[in-house]
Amino acid sequence: MNLITTMLFITMALSSILALVSFWLPQITPDHEKLSPYECGFDPLGSARLPFSMRFFLVAILFLLFDLEIALLLPLPWADQLSSPLLTFLWAFIILTLLTLGLIYEWIQGGLEWAE
């Protein structure tokens, strides 16, 4: 089994597992907020000058950070043409490990909690 086949198998397995989990996890209980035309939680008839929480910006920055990891990992499928593809996979693993440790740190510090 070559490297591309292994990567395709892992990708398909991970995608299937995540798709199955996404069907089991959500709680489908519509409430007043979900049934309203504006799901954002703001009163559409109130003032438009409501202050935003700084946590909103923190989550947006975290999203951008984890979105940019795709740009770092994009050349990975073409790395099997190099003389040492394992070195490239090692660097990709290091990047993903650092990002995962950063996410765990933010989670433990409470940076992802909306309620204060």
Beta strands, then each sheet from edge to edge (+ up, - down):
end
